[in-house]
Amino acid sequence: MLTPQQQTTLRTFVAADAVLSAIPQNSDGAYALSDALKVIPSPAFVVWKTTVSIDEIMRNGMDWARVDNLSVGKARIWDWMGRLGSFDASRINIRAGIDAAWVGTAADLAVRAQVYIHCRRPANILEKLFATGTGSDASPATMAVEGSIHGSQLKDEMGW
């Protein structure tokens, strides 16, 4: 559910958009609006993923030799992150842990860059509307709303 302020923001956004405001304000329209808000805009608006699988990172592009070369402290950080199974990259302390584990040599910085590839994704229109931040690949935004809103719920959120 959206907060009253978010409902107002969404209604204002829809009213100001020529395509979205033309959608009928009824049940069928709510489903059409839901579909329209799921679209990934171009250019992409990049956000931090709230669920990043360690397995995904370790199986896709990880330089395993670099893990073995970590100092005890850095290895402990990375190990603890791995024990989580997944982590929320939108959290500043998680990104600080990544930065602390993968710092120093050019090879370690390359691993950090590879890890961060898995930590961001393009937002859909709804997510972008409620995101905070730049939204660039170099500086992803954080989301206040994640995913999509089902048509039946959107009908209520829009007050139709």
C-alpha positions in Angstrom: 0.0 0.0 0.0 1.1 3.5 -0.8 1.2 6.2 1.8 -1.3 9.1 1.3 1.6 11.3 0.1 2.7 8.6 -2.4 -0.9 8.3 -3.6 -0.9 12.0 -4.3 2.4 11.8 -6.1 1.2 9.0 -8.3 -2.1 10.7 -9.1 -0.2 13.9 -10.0 2.3 12.0 -12.1 -0.5 10.2 -14.0 -2.5 13.4 -14.5 0.6 15.2 -15.9 1.4 12.4 -18.4 -0.5 12.6 -21.7 -0.5 8.8 -22.3 -1.2 7.8 -18.7 -3.9 10.4 -18.2 -5.8 9.1 -21.2 -6.2 5.6 -19.6 -9.9 5.2 -18.5 -10.4 5.6 -14.8 -12.1 2.3 -14.1 -11.1 -1.3 -13.4 -9.9 -2.0 -16.9 -7.9 1.2 -16.8 -6.3 0.3 -13.5 -4.9 -2.9 -15.1 -3.7 -0.9 -18.1 -2.1 1.6 -15.8 -0.5 -1.2 -13.8 1.1 -2.6 -17.0 2.3 0.9 -18.1 4.0 1.5 -14.8 5.9 -1.8 -15.1 7.8 -0.5 -18.2 11.5 0.2 -17.9 12.0 3.8 -19.1 14.6 4.8 -21.6 17.2 6.0 -20.7 17.4 3.5 -17.8 17.1 4.8 -14.2 19.4 2.6 -12.1 18.6 1.5 -8.6 20.3 -0.6 -5.9 18.9 -4.1 -5.7 17.4 -4.9 -2.4 18.1 -8.6 -2.8 21.5 -9.7 -4.2 22.3 -13.4 -4.1 25.9 -14.2 -3.0 25.5 -17.3 -5.1 24.8 -15.2 -8.2 27.9 -13.1 -7.6 30.2 -16.1 -6.9 29.0 -18.0 -10.0 29.2 -15.1 -12.4 32.4 -13.3 -12.9 34.1 -13.8 -9.5 37.8 -14.0 -9.6 38.2 -16.9 -7.1 41.9 -16.4 -6.8 41.3 -12.9 -5.4 39.2 -14.3 -2.5 42.1 -16.4 -1.4 44.4 -13.3 -1.5 42.2 -11.3 0.9 43.7 -10.4 4.3 42.1 -12.0 7.3 39.9 -9.0 8.1 38.8 -8.5 4.6 38.1 -12.2 4.2 36.1 -12.2 7.4 33.9 -9.3 6.0 33.3 -11.1 2.7 32.6 -14.4 4.6 30.0 -12.8 6.8 28.3 -11.3 3.8 28.3 -14.7 2.2 26.7 -16.3 5.2 23.7 -14.0 4.7 22.9 -15.8 1.5 21.7 -12.5 0.0 22.0 -8.9 1.0 20.3 -5.6 0.5 22.7 -3.4 -1.7 20.6 -0.4 -1.0 21.9 -0.3 2.5 24.9 2.0 3.1 26.5 -0.4 5.6 26.4 -3.3 3.1 28.1 -1.2 0.4 30.6 -0.1 3.0 31.3 -3.8 3.6 31.8 -4.5 0.0 34.2 -1.5 -0.3 36.1 -2.6 2.8 36.6 -6.2 1.5 37.5 -5.3 -2.0 40.0 -2.4 -1.7 43.7 -2.1 -2.5 45.1 -3.6 -5.6 43.7 -3.1 -9.1 42.7 -6.7 -9.1 40.7 -6.3 -5.9 39.0 -3.1 -7.3 38.1 -5.1 -10.4 36.4 -7.7 -8.2 34.5 -4.8 -6.4 33.4 -3.5 -9.8 32.2 -7.0 -10.7 30.3 -7.4 -7.4 28.6 -4.0 -8.0 27.4 -5.1 -11.4 25.2 -7.6 -9.6 24.0 -5.0 -7.1 22.1 -2.7 -9.4 19.3 -2.9 -12.0 17.1 -0.6 -14.0 14.0 0.6 -12.3 10.5 0.5 -13.7 8.5 3.7 -14.0 6.7 3.2 -10.7 10.0 2.5 -8.9 11.6 5.5 -10.5 8.8 7.8 -9.4 9.4 7.0 -5.8 13.2 6.6 -5.9 15.7 8.9 -4.2 19.0 9.6 -5.9 20.7 10.2 -9.2 19.7 6.9 -10.8 22.9 6.6 -12.9 25.0 3.5 -13.2 27.7 5.3 -11.2 25.3 6.4 -8.6 22.2 4.2 -8.3 19.1 5.5 -6.5 17.3 3.8 -3.6 13.7 2.7 -3.9 10.8 3.6 -1.6 8.5 1.4 -3.6 9.7 -1.8 -5.2 8.1 -3.9 -7.9 4.7 -3.1 -9.3 1.1 -2.6 -8.1 -1.6 -5.0 -9.1 -4.4 -3.5 -11.1 -7.1 -4.1 -8.4 -4.9 -2.4 -5.8 -4.0 0.4 -8.2 -7.7 1.1 -8.7 -8.0 1.8 -4.9 -4.7 3.7 -4.8 -5.9 6.0 -7.6 -9.3 6.4 -6.0 -11.2 5.1 -9.1 
